[in-house]
Amino acid sequence: MKRSLMARSLGVTAALALLVSGCGEAATDSTATSATSTPTTIDSAIGTQFSGGKPGKASDSQSPIKVGLINQEGGTISNPEASAAVRAAFEYINAEQGGIGGHPLQVEVCKVTSSEESAQQCAQKFLNDSSIDVVMQGGLNVGTDAVHQTLNGAKPDVIALANPGTDLSAKNAFAVNPSVIAALPGLATYAKSKGYKSIGIVSGSDAGSLSIAQTAQGILNGFGITSKVTTYPSGSTDLTSAYSAALSAKPDAIAPLDTTTAGCTATAKALQSIGSTVPIVASSLCLTDQIKTALGDFPKWAYESTVLSLYAPDETGQLDFYKAVMSKYAGKDAQLGISAPQAFGAAFLLANVLNMVGPDKVTPASVSSALAAYTGGVLLGTPKVAFGSMAERGMPTLSGTADRFYTYSGDGKWASTPWQGLPQ
């Protein structure tokens, strides 16, 4: 399983620079201990709420509602968990929520390995298929430009995770999860709510990482927070000197920008060797079983996330629902992290919209109109979306930039903030 930060440096800079303005929202913490067992009972009420369906089984005699999914799989960077999550969501909806008005949902997956050309071919395939009225993007790190140029707004494109670039501005596109686009504004909002006056940013020295670090500085400055960037040679495994230098400026908190497993692990080891107690504000991409195994436990940091954390308590019941559905329909060993939660949530949102339209009225135009009007919540994600709410900032496809923070204090204990940055 490969993972990458879905960010292209120039796109990140251009997009996030538009998000400097924002409001500092006070964070109210609630602490509890999370369970580690996998639930087996599926709460049908949650399924109905987010799919818009009715308990029951879709009829095999009814014509299917087909969705074309473009997902990156099979190359160096591969996100098979995204297509697995969409399949599991659709299989559950067909088996237990009546499909779309009794019609079964059917997903056709087109895999992008590593080239713009293969992405273009996938988009062209779905564009030419008259039985497909809506396209989805799963985990797609390469080829988004080709997809949007090919579709050119002819069919709605539901983007599970937004990448910087044309995912934010394409015609007739609907980016459900803001992903990295929410991270830096979220960092600034959270830091302001905590009363931090200064942040030490630690980044690799490559051009892409530096571009993101400089954008972070600009956003923090817009919130009245000073910052200093400390760099290290990209790919380094010993980051002790870099973090020692960053801490010498006595910041109120440190923000590491590396989100790879190796980078998160190296950061934690460096800070542990230094013995620092300065708060760390990191990405939830640093919350993985691999990192926990390497370190013996999760680092005691605050983690920014645009979905519910798999490891923290959840009073909504959505995590238990997700785990139970994935266990039943994707297998007990299914990958639950990386891009799977975002894809799962996007699949349910699309099903909800299709149910609003009705199986006999599904067309590219009707689905586009219903998506544009949708203001409900996303399973595992933000409780409210508003596609087009970021249009004035040059990102008309975004549903918003909502995120939240989870703070780990050890021994399985977590504190979480409410969602921040919800669309008005």
SULZIJO-V865650 format. One record per pair of residues at least 24 apart in sequence whose ideal C-beta (glycine too) atoms are under 7 Angstrom apart, sorted by the first residue. I is the first residue (numbers start at 1). J is the second residue. D is the distance in Angstrom with one decimal. If there is no record, write none. Layout:
[[I | J | D] [I | J | D]]
//
This chain:
[[1 | 335 | 6.5] [2 | 76 | 6.2] [2 | 77 | 5.1] [2 | 78 | 5.0] [3 | 338 | 5.6] [4 | 77 | 5.0] [4 | 141 | 5.8] [5 | 180 | 6.7] [5 | 259 | 4.8] [5 | 285 | 6.9] [6 | 141 | 5.6] [6 | 161 | 6.3] [6 | 163 | 5.0] [6 | 179 | 6.0] [6 | 180 | 5.9] [7 | 164 | 5.9] [7 | 180 | 4.9] [7 | 212 | 6.7] [8 | 164 | 5.5] [8 | 165 | 6.0] [9 | 207 | 6.3] [9 | 208 | 3.4] [9 | 211 | 4.0] [9 | 212 | 6.3] [10 | 211 | 6.9] [11 | 164 | 3.0] [11 | 165 | 3.9] [12 | 164 | 4.6] [12 | 180 | 6.8] [12 | 211 | 6.6] [12 | 212 | 5.3] [12 | 215 | 6.3] [13 | 211 | 5.0] [13 | 215 | 4.9] [15 | 164 | 4.8] [15 | 168 | 5.6] [15 | 181 | 5.8] [15 | 395 | 6.3] [16 | 181 | 6.8] [16 | 184 | 5.1] [16 | 215 | 4.9] [16 | 219 | 6.4] [17 | 215 | 6.0] [17 | 218 | 6.3] [18 | 393 | 4.1] [18 | 394 | 5.3] [18 | 395 | 6.9] [19 | 185 | 4.2] [19 | 219 | 6.6] [19 | 393 | 6.5] [19 | 401 | 6.6] [20 | 218 | 6.3] [20 | 219 | 5.2] [20 | 222 | 3.6] [21 | 222 | 6.6] [22 | 185 | 5.4] [22 | 188 | 6.5] [22 | 189 | 5.4] [22 | 223 | 6.9] [22 | 421 | 7.0] [24 | 189 | 5.9] [24 | 192 | 3.6] [24 | 193 | 5.4] [24 | 223 | 6.9] [25 | 189 | 6.1] [25 | 193 | 5.9] [25 | 420 | 4.7] [26 | 193 | 5.4] [27 | 190 | 6.8] [27 | 193 | 4.7] [27 | 405 | 6.9] [27 | 417 | 3.8] [28 | 417 | 7.0] [28 | 418 | 6.1] [29 | 415 | 4.0] [29 | 416 | 6.9] [29 | 417 | 6.8] [30 | 415 | 6.6] [30 | 416 | 6.2] [31 | 413 | 6.0] [31 | 414 | 6.6] [31 | 415 | 4.6] [32 | 313 | 3.9] [32 | 414 | 6.9] [33 | 313 | 7.0] [33 | 412 | 5.1] [33 | 413 | 5.7] [34 | 311 | 5.9] [34 | 312 | 5.6] [34 | 313 | 4.9] [34 | 412 | 5.9] [34 | 414 | 6.3] [38 | 323 | 5.3] [38 | 327 | 5.6] [39 | 320 | 4.2] [39 | 323 | 5.6] [39 | 324 | 4.7] [40 | 324 | 5.8] [40 | 327 | 6.9] [41 | 324 | 6.2] [42 | 321 | 6.3] [42 | 324 | 4.6] [42 | 325 | 5.9] [42 | 328 | 7.0] [43 | 317 | 5.6] [43 | 321 | 5.2] [44 | 96 | 6.5] [46 | 317 | 5.9] [46 | 318 | 6.3] [46 | 321 | 4.5] [47 | 92 | 6.7] [47 | 96 | 6.2] [47 | 97 | 5.1] [47 | 321 | 7.0] [48 | 97 | 6.3] [50 | 348 | 4.3] [50 | 352 | 6.2] [50 | 379 | 4.2] [51 | 93 | 5.0] [51 | 97 | 4.7] [51 | 348 | 5.4] [51 | 351 | 4.5] [51 | 352 | 5.8] [51 | 355 | 6.8] [52 | 351 | 6.5] [52 | 352 | 3.9] [52 | 355 | 3.5] [52 | 356 | 6.1] [53 | 93 | 6.0] [53 | 97 | 3.3] [53 | 98 | 4.7] [53 | 99 | 7.0] [53 | 351 | 7.0] [53 | 355 | 5.8] [54 | 97 | 6.7] [54 | 98 | 4.8] [55 | 96 | 6.6] [55 | 97 | 6.6] [56 | 98 | 4.4] [57 | 95 | 5.8] [57 | 98 | 6.7] [58 | 94 | 4.4] [58 | 98 | 5.7] [58 | 99 | 2.8] [58 | 102 | 5.9] [58 | 103 | 6.2] [58 | 104 | 4.1] [59 | 102 | 5.1] [60 | 104 | 6.9] [62 | 102 | 5.4] [62 | 103 | 4.3] [62 | 104 | 6.8] [63 | 103 | 6.1] [64 | 103 | 6.3] [64 | 104 | 4.9] [64 | 106 | 3.9] [65 | 100 | 4.7] [65 | 103 | 5.2] [65 | 105 | 5.4] [65 | 106 | 6.8] [65 | 354 | 6.0] [65 | 359 | 6.1] [65 | 362 | 6.0] [66 | 106 | 4.9] [66 | 108 | 6.3] [66 | 131 | 5.1] [66 | 132 | 4.9] [67 | 105 | 6.7] [67 | 107 | 5.1] [67 | 132 | 6.9] [67 | 134 | 5.7] [67 | 136 | 5.8] [67 | 350 | 6.8] [68 | 108 | 5.4] [68 | 110 | 6.6] [68 | 126 | 3.5] [68 | 129 | 6.9] [68 | 132 | 4.5] [68 | 135 | 4.7] [68 | 136 | 7.0] [69 | 107 | 5.3] [69 | 108 | 6.9] [69 | 109 | 4.8] [69 | 136 | 4.6] [69 | 138 | 5.8] [70 | 110 | 5.3] [70 | 112 | 6.3] [70 | 119 | 6.6] [70 | 122 | 4.6] [70 | 123 | 6.6] [70 | 135 | 6.6] [70 | 137 | 5.4] [70 | 138 | 7.0] [70 | 140 | 6.2] [70 | 147 | 6.0] [71 | 109 | 6.0] [71 | 111 | 6.2] [71 | 112 | 6.9] [71 | 138 | 3.6] [71 | 139 | 6.0] [71 | 140 | 6.6] [72 | 112 | 4.8] [72 | 139 | 5.5] [72 | 140 | 5.2] [72 | 141 | 5.5] [72 | 142 | 6.4] [73 | 111 | 4.4] [74 | 111 | 5.7] [74 | 113 | 4.8] [75 | 113 | 4.0] [75 | 114 | 3.8] [76 | 114 | 6.5] [77 | 141 | 5.1] [79 | 138 | 6.2] [79 | 139 | 2.7] [79 | 338 | 6.7] [79 | 339 | 5.1] [81 | 335 | 3.9] [81 | 338 | 5.3] [81 | 339 | 6.1] [81 | 340 | 4.1] [82 | 138 | 3.3] [82 | 139 | 4.1] [82 | 160 | 6.4] [82 | 339 | 4.5] [82 | 340 | 6.3] [82 | 343 | 4.0] [83 | 109 | 5.0] [83 | 138 | 5.6] [84 | 330 | 5.0] [84 | 334 | 6.0] [84 | 340 | 6.9] [85 | 326 | 7.0] [85 | 330 | 7.0] [85 | 340 | 4.1] [85 | 343 | 4.2] [85 | 344 | 4.1] [85 | 347 | 6.9] [86 | 136 | 6.8] [86 | 138 | 6.4] [86 | 343 | 5.2] [86 | 347 | 4.6] [88 | 325 | 6.0] [88 | 326 | 5.4] [88 | 329 | 3.9] [88 | 330 | 4.0] [89 | 344 | 5.3] [89 | 347 | 3.7] [89 | 348 | 5.8] [90 | 347 | 6.3] [91 | 329 | 4.5] [92 | 325 | 4.8] [92 | 329 | 5.3] [93 | 351 | 5.3] [100 | 351 | 6.7] [100 | 354 | 4.7] [100 | 355 | 5.6] [100 | 359 | 4.9] [101 | 355 | 6.4] [101 | 358 | 5.8] [101 | 359 | 4.1] [102 | 359 | 7.0] [103 | 359 | 4.2] [105 | 351 | 6.3] [112 | 140 | 6.4] [112 | 142 | 6.4] [112 | 143 | 5.0] [114 | 142 | 6.0] [115 | 142 | 6.7] [116 | 142 | 6.7] [116 | 143 | 5.1] [116 | 145 | 6.7] [116 | 146 | 4.4] [118 | 143 | 6.8] [119 | 143 | 2.4] [119 | 146 | 4.3] [119 | 147 | 5.3] [120 | 146 | 3.9] [120 | 150 | 5.3] [123 | 147 | 4.5] [123 | 150 | 3.7] [123 | 151 | 5.3] [124 | 150 | 5.4] [127 | 151 | 5.9] [127 | 154 | 6.0] [127 | 155 | 6.5] [133 | 362 | 5.4] [133 | 363 | 5.8] [133 | 364 | 5.0] [133 | 367 | 5.8] [134 | 158 | 6.5] [134 | 350 | 6.8] [134 | 364 | 6.9] [134 | 367 | 4.9] [136 | 160 | 6.6] [136 | 346 | 6.7] [136 | 350 | 6.7] [138 | 339 | 6.7] [138 | 343 | 5.1] [139 | 339 | 3.9] [148 | 173 | 6.6] [154 | 364 | 6.8] [155 | 364 | 4.6] [156 | 364 | 6.0] [156 | 367 | 5.1] [156 | 368 | 4.4] [156 | 371 | 5.9] [158 | 346 | 5.8] [158 | 350 | 5.2] [159 | 397 | 6.9] [160 | 339 | 6.8] [160 | 342 | 4.8] [160 | 343 | 4.5] [160 | 346 | 4.0] [161 | 339 | 5.7] [161 | 342 | 4.8] [162 | 398 | 6.4] [167 | 397 | 6.5] [168 | 395 | 4.1] [168 | 397 | 5.6] [168 | 398 | 6.3] [169 | 394 | 6.7] [169 | 395 | 6.6] [169 | 396 | 6.3] [169 | 397 | 6.5] [170 | 397 | 6.1] [172 | 368 | 5.6] [173 | 397 | 4.4] [174 | 371 | 4.8] [174 | 387 | 5.2] [174 | 397 | 6.1] [175 | 397 | 4.5] [175 | 398 | 5.1] [175 | 399 | 6.2] [176 | 345 | 6.6] [176 | 346 | 4.3] [176 | 349 | 5.8] [176 | 378 | 6.0] [176 | 399 | 5.6] [177 | 306 | 5.4] [177 | 307 | 6.9] [177 | 342 | 4.3] [177 | 345 | 7.0] [177 | 346 | 6.9] [177 | 381 | 5.9] [178 | 306 | 5.8] [178 | 398 | 5.7] [178 | 400 | 6.7] [178 | 401 | 4.8] [179 | 306 | 6.1] [181 | 398 | 6.8] [181 | 401 | 6.2] [182 | 306 | 5.4] [182 | 401 | 4.2] [182 | 402 | 6.8] [182 | 403 | 4.4] [182 | 421 | 6.6] [183 | 283 | 6.4] [183 | 304 | 5.6] [184 | 215 | 6.3] [184 | 216 | 5.0] [184 | 219 | 5.0] [185 | 219 | 6.0] [185 | 401 | 5.8] [185 | 421 | 6.7] [186 | 304 | 5.0] [186 | 403 | 4.1] [186 | 420 | 6.7] [186 | 421 | 6.5] [187 | 216 | 6.9] [187 | 255 | 6.0] [187 | 281 | 5.9] [187 | 304 | 6.3] [188 | 219 | 5.0] [188 | 220 | 5.2] [188 | 223 | 4.3] [188 | 225 | 6.5] [189 | 420 | 5.3] [189 | 421 | 6.4] [190 | 281 | 6.6] [190 | 405 | 5.2] [191 | 220 | 7.0] [191 | 225 | 5.6] [191 | 253 | 6.5] [191 | 281 | 6.8] [192 | 223 | 5.0] [192 | 225 | 6.6] [196 | 225 | 6.2] [196 | 252 | 4.0] [196 | 253 | 5.1] [197 | 225 | 6.4] [197 | 226 | 6.7] [197 | 252 | 5.7] [198 | 225 | 6.7] [198 | 226 | 4.7] [198 | 227 | 6.7] [198 | 251 | 4.5] [198 | 252 | 5.2] [199 | 225 | 5.8] [199 | 227 | 4.5] [199 | 251 | 5.7] [199 | 252 | 6.9] [199 | 253 | 5.5] [199 | 255 | 5.4] [200 | 228 | 5.9] [200 | 230 | 6.5] [200 | 246 | 4.0] [200 | 247 | 6.8] [200 | 249 | 6.0] [200 | 251 | 3.8] [200 | 254 | 4.6] [201 | 227 | 5.4] [201 | 228 | 6.9] [201 | 229 | 4.7] [201 | 255 | 5.1] [201 | 257 | 6.6] [202 | 230 | 5.1] [202 | 242 | 5.8] [202 | 243 | 6.2] [202 | 246 | 5.1] [202 | 254 | 6.3] [202 | 256 | 5.0] [202 | 257 | 6.8] [203 | 229 | 6.1] [203 | 231 | 5.5] [203 | 257 | 4.4] [204 | 231 | 6.7] [204 | 232 | 6.4] [204 | 234 | 3.5] [204 | 258 | 6.2] [205 | 231 | 4.2] [205 | 232 | 6.4] [205 | 233 | 5.7] [205 | 234 | 5.7] [206 | 234 | 4.3] [209 | 234 | 6.5] [209 | 257 | 6.1] [212 | 257 | 5.9] [213 | 257 | 6.0] [216 | 255 | 7.0] [237 | 262 | 7.0] [237 | 266 | 5.3] [239 | 266 | 4.9] [239 | 267 | 5.9] [239 | 270 | 4.1] [240 | 270 | 4.5] [240 | 273 | 5.6] [240 | 274 | 6.5] [243 | 270 | 4.6] [243 | 271 | 5.8] [243 | 274 | 6.1] [244 | 274 | 6.0] [247 | 274 | 6.8] [247 | 276 | 5.6] [247 | 278 | 6.2] [251 | 278 | 6.7] [253 | 278 | 6.3] [253 | 279 | 4.3] [253 | 280 | 6.9] [253 | 281 | 5.4] [254 | 278 | 5.6] [254 | 280 | 5.2] [255 | 281 | 5.0] [256 | 280 | 6.8] [256 | 282 | 5.4] [259 | 283 | 4.6] [259 | 285 | 3.9] [259 | 286 | 6.3] [261 | 288 | 6.1] [261 | 290 | 5.2] [261 | 291 | 5.9] [264 | 291 | 5.4] [265 | 291 | 5.6] [265 | 294 | 5.0] [265 | 295 | 6.6] [268 | 295 | 5.5] [268 | 299 | 4.3] [284 | 309 | 6.4] [287 | 311 | 6.1] [288 | 337 | 6.4] [297 | 410 | 6.6] [298 | 408 | 5.1] [300 | 408 | 5.4] [300 | 409 | 5.9] [300 | 410 | 5.6] [301 | 408 | 6.4] [302 | 405 | 5.1] [302 | 407 | 4.5] [303 | 405 | 6.5] [303 | 406 | 4.9] [304 | 403 | 5.7] [304 | 405 | 5.7] [305 | 403 | 6.3] [305 | 404 | 6.1] [305 | 406 | 6.3] [306 | 381 | 6.5] [306 | 402 | 7.0] [306 | 403 | 4.8] [307 | 341 | 4.5] [307 | 342 | 6.1] [307 | 345 | 7.0] [307 | 380 | 4.9] [307 | 381 | 5.2] [308 | 380 | 5.1] [309 | 406 | 4.7] [310 | 336 | 5.8] [310 | 337 | 6.0] [312 | 406 | 4.9] [312 | 414 | 3.9] [312 | 416 | 5.8] [313 | 414 | 6.2] [318 | 379 | 6.0] [318 | 380 | 5.5] [322 | 380 | 5.9] [341 | 380 | 4.7] [344 | 379 | 6.7] [344 | 380 | 6.3] [345 | 378 | 4.5] [345 | 379 | 4.5] [345 | 380 | 4.6] [345 | 381 | 4.8] [348 | 379 | 4.4] [349 | 378 | 5.5] [352 | 376 | 6.8] [382 | 419 | 6.0] [382 | 422 | 6.6] [383 | 419 | 6.2] [384 | 422 | 5.3] [384 | 423 | 6.1] [385 | 423 | 6.8] [386 | 423 | 3.7] [389 | 423 | 4.2]]
//
